[in-house]
Amino acid sequence: MTSLAETLVAESPRLTPRRVPIASRLIGAIGPILFLALFVQAFTRQSLAVWSIGIAYILYDTALLAFTAWNIRDLRQAPHPAPAMLPSFGVLVAAHNEAGVIAAAIDRLAGQDMPPDLILIADDGSSDATAEVLARRYGLAVPPLGTMTPPSSVLPSLRWLRLRHAGKARALNAAMLQVETEIVLTVDADTLLEPGAIAAMRAAFAAEPTLVAATGVLAPICGRDLQGRFFEWFQTYEYVRNFLSRHAWERLDSLLLISGAFAAFRREAVVAVGGFDPDCMVEDYELIHRLYRHAADHDRDWTIRVVGGALARTDAPASPMAFLRQRRRWFGGFLQTQHWNRDMVGARRFGWLGTAMLPVKALDTVQPIYGLAAFAILVGLVVSGRFTLAFPILLVMLAKIAIDLTFHLWSLSMYKRWTGQREGLALFPALIAAILEPFSFQLLRHAGAVWGWHAFLTGRESWGRQQRTAIVAPAE
């Protein structure tokens, strides 16, 4: 019997590299070459062309907004009639030193109106009070390393798999081999599912036998101090745009970004491609590439979805450094995955994924650099007193803000209709966020992405522990 690690070697382009066509290399080179050509204009032109790099950045971002708007124009929550037979459903919670939030996550899972058949805590070598919480609150005795407890006497669906600390991906792989449910849901310990989330996921997989991976819709929660409220404010609208964009790409069978904090998989498919890659900074995102690759290689009619009716809230960064560290890891992992799978870029055998989504992702690798360079050039013009050049640039930026604002306010109504979520999505705060974001939060996001380039080039990143600011342990 082939092990998960052996399967990963065969399926992963990182471990078994594929030949990269010339067309793929050329598509990947467009962004950097164009950047250099446009950046030179800042030193050679004396008109609006001095800001060519900013114009390119705005046109690209606006084109993506138009694409999203077109594909969500008729968006509404998809009804899933109750099927006669629901698939068995297990939840894997990878946890490393999560004593402060683990009980809240378990209780929320157990309290679902259609609770999972299994809740397995994949304890990745916790050295805090996680063991005490599991023992005191759920009656679970500490198992030997590498083994799993019998079901909890307090919550029969709950079990505890105790592992040596080796990272999130290895913890999930070990847990994947311990469960027998048809569907597995991966949930981070700092993610709280909303009522009906599991029922929506279960119904989606029951209704579509070819569905192999699905992401729920996440909303951020941060600390309740002023700084936490500020970060939650901006990230809330960022998450709205991101999940609407995912639905837009789903319409082209090209959804790549599955949030491992709340994602469901058909277990058989995950095992078939070798599980999660422990050497990737974003193991959930990388896994989706292998699922698409396996489907194309073996002529499988596999689909990947975002389920609008499955909602959850996740503890998000509530300070500048926490946010930058998160985005460094996310963007560094994105660059890793794009590099390993660059043979897919432009490849027709992958359909719209190869000919549209992955070329866009190739441009996305340098988009933050475009954004920061455009801002730096504008600041340079203002500081040097070249207001006759800076003024028309500001007019262009105001026009872009107007476009973004129009899309933003319209998309909020589409998002509410799709997910049923209303909390924290008032129109006036959305208006203020859309106006301020280009000069504040967007720059911070781009800075984290540039730091991600450093993580990618040096390989200095791992699954770290984030300080929790919004989730508290339930009372005993």
C-alpha positions as CSV (number, residue, x, y, z in Angstrom):
1,M,0.0,0.0,0.0
2,T,1.4,3.4,-1.0
3,S,2.0,5.8,1.9
4,L,0.8,9.4,1.9
5,A,4.4,10.6,1.6
6,E,5.1,8.4,-1.4
7,T,1.9,9.6,-3.1
8,L,2.9,13.3,-2.4
9,V,6.3,12.7,-4.2
10,A,4.5,11.4,-7.3
11,E,1.8,14.1,-7.3
12,S,3.7,17.2,-6.2
13,P,5.5,19.4,-8.8
14,R,7.8,20.5,-6.0
15,L,9.1,16.9,-5.5
16,T,8.7,15.7,-9.1
17,P,9.2,18.8,-11.2
18,R,7.3,19.1,-14.5
19,R,8.7,20.6,-17.7
20,V,7.9,24.3,-17.9
21,P,6.8,25.4,-21.4
22,I,8.3,28.5,-22.9
23,A,4.8,30.1,-23.0
24,S,4.5,29.7,-19.3
25,R,7.9,31.3,-18.7
26,L,7.0,34.2,-21.0
27,I,3.7,34.8,-19.2
28,G,5.5,34.8,-15.9
29,A,8.0,37.4,-17.2
30,I,5.4,39.9,-18.4
31,G,4.8,41.5,-14.9
32,P,8.4,42.1,-14.0
33,I,9.4,43.3,-17.5
34,L,6.5,45.7,-17.7
35,F,7.3,47.0,-14.2
36,L,10.8,48.0,-15.2
37,A,9.6,49.6,-18.4
38,L,7.0,51.6,-16.6
39,F,9.2,52.5,-13.7
40,V,11.7,54.2,-16.1
41,Q,8.9,56.6,-17.2
42,A,9.0,58.2,-13.7
43,F,12.5,59.6,-14.6
44,T,12.0,60.3,-18.3
45,R,8.6,61.8,-18.7
46,Q,7.2,65.2,-17.7
47,S,3.4,64.5,-18.0
48,L,0.9,62.1,-16.5
49,A,3.1,59.3,-18.1
50,V,5.5,59.9,-15.2
51,W,3.0,57.8,-13.2
52,S,2.6,55.1,-15.8
53,I,3.2,52.4,-13.2
54,G,0.2,53.8,-11.2
55,I,-2.0,53.9,-14.3
56,A,-1.2,50.2,-15.0
57,Y,-1.9,49.3,-11.4
58,I,-5.3,51.0,-11.5
59,L,-6.3,49.6,-14.9
60,Y,-5.4,46.1,-13.8
61,D,-7.3,46.3,-10.5
62,T,-10.3,47.9,-12.2
63,A,-10.3,45.0,-14.8
64,L,-10.4,42.5,-12.0
65,L,-13.3,44.4,-10.3
66,A,-15.2,44.4,-13.6
67,F,-14.6,40.6,-13.9
68,T,-15.9,40.0,-10.4
69,A,-18.9,42.3,-10.9
70,W,-20.0,40.5,-14.1
71,N,-19.8,37.1,-12.5
72,I,-21.6,38.0,-9.3
73,R,-24.4,40.0,-10.9
74,D,-27.0,37.3,-10.3
75,L,-25.5,36.0,-7.0
76,R,-27.8,34.5,-4.4
77,Q,-27.5,31.7,-1.9
78,A,-27.8,28.3,-3.7
79,P,-30.6,26.2,-2.3
80,H,-29.6,22.7,-1.3
81,P,-32.6,20.4,-0.9
82,A,-32.2,17.9,1.9
83,P,-30.9,14.7,0.3
84,A,-32.0,11.3,1.3
85,M,-28.5,10.3,2.2
86,L,-26.0,12.6,3.8
87,P,-22.2,11.8,3.7
88,S,-20.4,11.0,6.9
89,F,-18.7,14.1,8.2
90,G,-15.7,14.5,10.4
91,V,-13.9,17.7,11.7
92,L,-10.1,18.0,12.0
93,V,-8.8,20.7,14.4
94,A,-5.1,21.1,14.1
95,A,-4.0,22.8,17.3
96,H,-0.6,23.9,18.7
97,N,-0.8,25.7,22.1
98,E,-4.4,26.7,21.7
99,A,-5.6,26.2,25.3
100,G,-7.2,29.6,25.4
101,V,-9.6,29.0,22.4
102,I,-9.8,25.2,22.0
103,A,-12.9,24.7,24.2
104,A,-14.7,27.5,22.4
105,A,-14.1,25.9,19.0
106,I,-15.1,22.4,20.2
107,D,-18.3,23.7,21.9
108,R,-19.3,25.6,18.7
109,L,-18.8,22.5,16.6
110,A,-20.7,20.3,19.0
111,G,-23.6,22.9,19.2
112,Q,-24.3,22.8,15.4
113,D,-27.8,21.9,14.4
114,M,-26.3,19.1,12.4
115,P,-23.2,18.2,14.4
116,P,-20.3,16.3,12.9
117,D,-19.9,12.5,13.4
118,L,-16.4,13.1,14.6
119,I,-14.4,16.0,16.1
120,L,-10.7,15.0,16.1
121,I,-8.2,17.3,17.8
122,A,-4.9,16.9,16.1
123,D,-2.7,18.2,18.9
124,D,0.6,19.3,17.3
125,G,2.9,18.9,20.3
126,S,1.2,21.5,22.5
127,S,3.2,22.5,25.5
128,D,0.6,24.8,27.1
129,A,-2.5,23.9,29.1
130,T,-4.3,22.2,26.1
131,A,-4.0,18.8,27.8
132,E,-5.6,20.1,31.0
133,V,-8.5,21.7,29.1
134,L,-9.2,18.5,27.2
135,A,-9.0,16.4,30.4
136,R,-10.9,18.7,32.7
137,R,-13.7,19.8,30.4
138,Y,-14.1,16.7,28.2
139,G,-12.8,13.8,30.3
140,L,-10.1,12.8,27.9
141,A,-7.0,11.1,29.4
142,V,-3.7,12.1,27.9
143,P,-2.8,9.5,25.2
144,P,0.7,8.3,24.4
145,L,2.4,10.2,21.6
146,G,1.2,9.1,18.2
147,T,-2.1,7.6,19.5
148,M,-5.7,8.6,19.7
149,T,-8.0,8.5,22.7
150,P,-11.3,6.6,22.9
151,P,-14.4,8.9,22.5
152,S,-15.0,11.4,25.2
153,S,-17.4,10.4,27.9
154,V,-18.7,14.0,27.9
155,L,-18.9,14.5,24.1
156,P,-18.9,11.1,22.3
157,S,-17.9,12.6,19.0
158,L,-14.7,14.1,20.4
159,R,-11.3,12.4,20.2
160,W,-7.8,13.5,20.8
161,L,-4.8,12.6,18.6
162,R,-1.5,13.5,20.4
163,L,1.5,14.2,18.1
164,R,5.0,15.4,18.3
165,H,5.3,19.1,17.1
166,A,5.9,18.9,13.4
167,G,3.7,21.6,11.9
168,K,0.1,22.0,10.9
169,A,0.3,20.1,7.6
170,R,1.8,17.0,9.2
171,A,-0.8,17.1,12.0
172,L,-3.6,17.2,9.4
173,N,-2.0,14.4,7.4
174,A,-1.8,12.2,10.5
175,A,-5.4,13.0,11.4
176,M,-6.5,12.3,7.9
177,L,-5.3,8.8,8.1
178,Q,-7.1,8.2,11.4
179,V,-10.6,9.1,10.2
180,E,-12.9,7.2,8.0
181,T,-15.6,9.8,7.3
182,E,-16.3,10.5,3.7
183,I,-16.0,14.3,4.2
184,V,-13.4,16.0,6.4
185,L,-13.6,19.6,7.5
186,T,-10.5,21.4,8.6
187,V,-11.1,24.1,11.1
188,D,-8.5,26.2,12.9
189,A,-8.8,26.3,16.7
190,D,-9.4,30.1,16.5
191,T,-12.3,29.7,14.1
192,L,-15.9,29.6,15.3
193,L,-18.6,28.2,13.0
194,E,-21.9,30.0,12.7
195,P,-25.2,28.0,13.2
196,G,-26.0,25.9,10.1
197,A,-22.4,26.0,8.7
198,I,-21.9,22.2,8.8
199,A,-25.4,21.5,7.5
200,A,-24.7,23.8,4.5
201,M,-21.4,22.0,3.8
202,R,-22.9,18.6,4.2
203,A,-25.7,19.4,1.8
204,A,-23.3,20.8,-0.8
205,F,-21.2,17.6,-0.8
206,A,-24.4,15.4,-0.9
207,A,-25.8,17.4,-3.8
208,E,-22.7,17.2,-5.9
209,P,-20.8,13.9,-5.9
210,T,-17.9,15.4,-8.0
211,L,-17.3,18.1,-5.3
212,V,-13.9,17.4,-3.8
213,A,-13.2,20.7,-1.9
214,A,-15.2,23.6,-0.7
215,T,-14.5,26.7,1.4
216,G,-16.9,28.3,3.7
217,V,-17.2,32.1,4.0
218,L,-15.1,33.7,6.8
219,A,-15.5,37.0,8.6
220,P,-12.7,38.4,10.8
221,I,-13.0,39.2,14.5
222,C,-10.4,41.2,16.3
223,G,-9.9,42.6,19.8
224,R,-12.4,45.0,21.2
225,D,-9.9,47.8,21.9
226,L,-9.6,50.7,19.5
227,Q,-6.8,49.1,17.5
228,G,-8.7,45.9,17.2
229,R,-11.8,47.6,16.0
230,F,-9.8,49.5,13.4
231,F,-8.3,46.2,12.0
232,E,-11.6,44.4,12.1
233,W,-13.3,47.3,10.2
234,F,-10.9,47.2,7.3
235,Q,-10.5,43.4,7.2
236,T,-14.3,42.9,7.2
237,Y,-14.6,44.6,3.8
238,E,-11.5,43.0,2.5
239,Y,-12.9,39.5,3.3
240,V,-16.2,40.5,1.6
241,R,-14.4,41.4,-1.6
242,N,-12.1,38.3,-1.5
243,F,-15.0,35.8,-1.1
244,L,-17.0,37.5,-3.9
245,S,-13.9,37.2,-6.1
246,R,-13.7,33.5,-5.2
247,H,-17.2,33.0,-6.4
248,A,-16.5,34.8,-9.6
249,W,-13.6,32.5,-10.4
250,E,-15.7,29.5,-9.4
251,R,-18.0,30.4,-12.3
252,L,-15.0,29.6,-14.6
253,D,-14.2,26.4,-12.7
254,S,-11.0,28.1,-11.5
255,L,-11.4,28.6,-7.8
256,L,-8.0,28.2,-6.2
257,L,-8.1,29.8,-2.8
258,I,-9.6,27.5,-0.2
259,S,-9.3,28.8,3.4
260,G,-7.9,26.0,5.5
261,A,-9.3,27.7,8.5
262,F,-12.7,26.5,7.3
263,A,-12.6,24.1,4.4
264,A,-14.2,20.7,3.6
265,F,-12.7,18.0,1.5
266,R,-13.7,14.6,0.1
267,R,-11.2,12.6,2.1
268,E,-10.6,10.1,-0.8
269,A,-9.4,12.9,-3.1
270,V,-7.0,14.4,-0.5
271,V,-5.4,11.0,0.1
272,A,-5.2,10.4,-3.7
273,V,-3.0,13.5,-4.1
274,G,-0.8,12.9,-1.1
275,G,-2.4,15.1,1.6
276,F,-1.0,18.4,2.7
277,D,2.5,19.5,1.8
278,P,4.4,20.2,5.0
279,D,7.0,22.3,3.2
280,C,4.5,24.9,1.9
281,M,3.7,28.0,3.9
282,V,0.1,27.8,2.8
283,E,-0.7,24.1,2.6
284,D,-4.4,24.5,1.9
285,Y,-3.8,26.7,-1.2
286,E,-1.1,24.4,-2.6
287,L,-3.3,21.3,-2.1
288,I,-5.9,22.8,-4.5
289,H,-3.4,23.0,-7.3
290,R,-2.6,19.3,-6.9
291,L,-6.3,18.4,-6.9
292,Y,-6.8,20.3,-10.2
293,R,-3.6,18.7,-11.6
294,H,-4.7,15.2,-10.6
295,A,-8.2,15.8,-12.2
296,A,-6.6,16.8,-15.5
297,D,-4.0,14.0,-15.4
298,H,-6.6,11.3,-14.7
299,D,-9.7,12.8,-16.5
300,R,-11.6,13.3,-13.3
301,D,-14.6,15.7,-13.3
302,W,-13.7,17.2,-9.9
303,T,-15.2,20.5,-8.8
304,I,-14.2,23.1,-6.1
305,R,-16.7,25.5,-4.6
306,V,-17.3,28.3,-2.1
307,V,-20.5,27.6,-0.1
308,G,-22.2,30.9,0.7
309,G,-24.4,29.4,3.3
310,A,-21.5,28.1,5.4
311,L,-20.3,31.0,7.6
312,A,-17.7,31.2,10.3
313,R,-15.7,33.9,12.2
314,T,-12.0,33.7,12.6
315,D,-9.6,35.5,15.0
316,A,-7.8,37.9,12.7
317,P,-4.6,40.1,13.4
318,A,-5.4,43.1,15.5
319,S,-2.1,45.0,15.3
320,P,0.3,46.1,12.5
321,M,3.0,43.6,13.2
322,A,0.6,40.7,13.6
323,F,-1.1,41.7,10.3
324,L,2.3,42.0,8.5
325,R,3.5,38.6,9.7
326,Q,0.2,37.0,8.6
327,R,0.4,38.6,5.1
328,R,4.1,37.7,4.9
329,R,3.3,34.0,5.3
330,W,0.3,34.1,3.0
331,F,2.1,35.9,0.2
332,G,5.3,33.9,0.6
333,G,3.3,30.7,0.4
334,F,1.4,32.0,-2.7
335,L,4.8,32.7,-4.4
336,Q,6.0,29.2,-3.5
337,T,2.9,27.6,-5.0
338,Q,2.9,29.7,-8.1
339,H,6.6,28.9,-8.7
340,W,6.1,25.1,-8.2
341,N,3.1,25.1,-10.5
342,R,4.4,27.5,-13.2
343,D,4.0,24.8,-15.8
344,M,0.2,25.1,-15.5
345,V,0.3,28.8,-16.4
346,G,-1.2,29.2,-19.9
347,A,-1.7,25.4,-20.2
348,R,-5.0,24.8,-22.1
349,R,-5.5,21.3,-20.7
350,F,-6.4,23.0,-17.4
351,G,-9.2,25.0,-19.0
352,W,-9.9,28.5,-17.7
353,L,-7.7,27.8,-14.7
354,G,-4.6,27.5,-17.0
355,T,-5.5,30.2,-19.5
356,A,-7.1,32.8,-17.3
357,M,-6.7,32.3,-13.5
358,L,-3.0,31.3,-13.3
359,P,-1.9,34.1,-15.7
360,V,-3.7,36.5,-13.5
361,K,-1.9,35.0,-10.5
362,A,1.4,35.4,-12.3
363,L,0.6,39.2,-12.5
364,D,-0.5,39.2,-8.9
365,T,3.0,38.2,-7.8
366,V,4.2,41.7,-8.6
367,Q,1.0,43.7,-8.1
368,P,2.0,44.9,-4.5
369,I,5.3,46.1,-5.9
370,Y,3.4,48.1,-8.5
371,G,1.2,49.6,-5.8
372,L,4.0,50.6,-3.5
373,A,6.1,52.0,-6.3
374,A,3.1,54.1,-7.6
375,F,2.6,55.5,-4.1
376,A,6.3,56.3,-3.7
377,I,6.4,58.2,-7.0
378,L,3.4,60.2,-6.0
379,V,4.9,61.1,-2.6
380,G,8.2,62.0,-4.4
381,L,6.3,64.4,-6.7
382,V,4.5,66.1,-3.8
383,V,7.7,66.4,-1.6
384,S,9.7,67.8,-4.5
385,G,7.0,70.4,-5.1
386,R,6.0,69.1,-8.6
387,F,2.3,69.8,-8.0
388,T,1.5,70.3,-11.7
389,L,2.3,66.6,-12.1
390,A,0.9,65.4,-8.8
391,F,-2.5,67.1,-9.3
392,P,-3.7,65.1,-12.4
393,I,-2.5,61.9,-10.6
394,L,-4.7,62.7,-7.6
395,L,-7.6,63.2,-10.0
396,V,-7.0,59.8,-11.5
397,M,-6.9,58.3,-7.9
398,L,-10.2,60.1,-7.1
399,A,-11.8,58.5,-10.1
400,K,-10.5,55.1,-9.1
401,I,-11.9,55.6,-5.5
402,A,-15.3,56.5,-7.0
403,I,-15.2,53.3,-9.1
404,D,-14.2,51.2,-6.0
405,L,-16.8,52.9,-3.9
406,T,-19.6,52.1,-6.4
407,F,-18.5,48.5,-6.7
408,H,-18.0,48.2,-2.9
409,L,-21.5,49.4,-2.0
410,W,-23.2,47.4,-4.7
411,S,-21.2,44.2,-3.8
412,L,-22.2,44.5,-0.1
413,S,-25.9,44.0,-1.1
414,M,-24.9,41.0,-3.3
415,Y,-22.8,39.5,-0.4
416,K,-25.7,39.9,2.1
417,R,-28.1,38.2,-0.3
418,W,-25.6,35.4,-0.9
419,T,-24.6,34.7,2.7
420,G,-27.4,36.1,4.7
421,Q,-24.9,37.9,6.8
422,R,-25.8,41.4,7.9
423,E,-23.8,42.1,11.1
424,G,-20.9,44.6,10.7
425,L,-21.8,45.5,7.1
426,A,-23.4,48.9,7.5
427,L,-23.2,51.2,4.4
428,F,-21.7,54.3,6.1
429,P,-18.6,52.6,7.6
430,A,-18.2,50.8,4.2
431,L,-18.1,54.2,2.5
432,I,-15.5,55.6,4.9
433,A,-13.4,52.4,4.5
434,A,-13.4,52.6,0.7
435,I,-12.2,56.2,0.8
436,L,-9.4,55.7,3.3
437,E,-8.2,52.2,2.3
438,P,-5.9,53.3,-0.6
439,F,-3.9,55.5,1.7
440,S,-3.8,53.2,4.7
441,F,-4.7,49.6,4.9
442,Q,-3.9,48.8,1.3
443,L,-0.3,50.1,1.8
444,L,0.0,47.9,4.9
445,R,-1.2,44.9,2.9
446,H,1.3,45.6,0.1
447,A,4.1,45.9,2.6
448,G,3.3,42.5,4.0
449,A,3.3,41.1,0.5
450,V,6.8,42.5,-0.2
451,W,7.9,41.0,3.1
452,G,6.4,37.7,1.7
453,W,8.9,38.0,-1.2
454,H,11.7,37.9,1.4
455,A,10.1,34.9,3.1
456,F,9.8,33.1,-0.3
457,L,13.4,33.9,-1.4
458,T,15.0,33.0,1.9
459,G,12.6,30.2,2.9
460,R,12.4,31.6,6.4
461,E,8.8,31.1,7.4
462,S,6.8,28.5,9.4
463,W,3.4,27.9,11.0
464,G,3.7,30.2,13.9
465,R,1.4,31.0,16.8
466,Q,-0.8,34.1,16.5
467,Q,-1.8,36.0,19.6
468,R,-5.6,35.6,20.0
469,T,-7.4,38.8,20.7
470,A,-11.1,38.1,20.2
471,I,-12.0,34.6,21.3
472,V,-12.2,33.7,25.0
473,A,-12.5,30.4,26.7
474,P,-16.1,29.5,27.7
475,A,-16.9,29.3,31.4
476,E,-16.5,25.9,33.1
